[in-house]
Every structure is written in C-alpha cells, then in structure tokens.
Amino acid sequence: MLITSPALRAVQTARLLAEAWHGLDCRMEPRLYEAGSREWMSVVASLSSRWEVVLMIGHQPGMADFASILLANAVAHHVPTCAAIVLDADIEDWALVGPGCSRLAGFYIPRALAFQPVNRF
C-alpha cells in the first residue's frame, strides 16, 4: 500500500513508484499535507491490518517527527528532501502503532544511492 500527500511533488513521486511496482495499491491522503506527527499517527492507526507493508510519502518536519516517536528516540533530526526512512514495526495491527514500536531498518538519501538508468523499452 502506498499512501501519499496530495501535494504535487508527492503525487509525482507516488506515480513513479506505482509505475515501478506494478499492482501497488495507492491512496491520496489529504491529512498528510503539512501534517504533524499526530496526523501521521492517525493515518497509520486507521490502516487495515491486511496491509503488512505501507509506503508513505509526505513532508517535513512531520515525517521525521513521526519516525522519531516510533523509534522512541530523536534519530531523525535532519531528514533531507527525498530521503526514505524504513521502519520495522513490531505490531500485529496498525491500530497499535505508538511510541517505541519500531526499529530503524534503513535510512536512504538520494545522493548516497548509485544512479542506475531504467530501460523502459
């Protein structure tokens, strides 16, 4: 499941990801536009438990604040544009999301990734 803010750049990113991962369910979530950590928490807590993996596209500082809460520390002080924070949540249902329920599984920033051209033909 991919959930995105309705902001133009977020939607453009979501479309690219949906194209790369055929069959990815996508949803635009207005609450993520300029959302703080509480709104992020509310969006995640309302997800169906049928989704084991959720990709969310949003904005700073809400995204980093939300990640810090789930990690129960402030590791997400500076998260650059287009960064990806990958969390592994130790919960059975999204309604149980809360402080300290996750571990950091990855942190990726664009300049650290090697460019690999995609052959679309």
Secondary structure, DSSP 8 states (H G I E B T S, - for coil): -EEE-SSHHHHHHHHHHHHHSTT--EEE-GGGTT--HHHHHHHHHTS-TT-S--EEE--TTHHHHHHHHHHTS-TTS---TT-EEEEEE--SSGGG--TT-EEEEEEE-GGGS--------
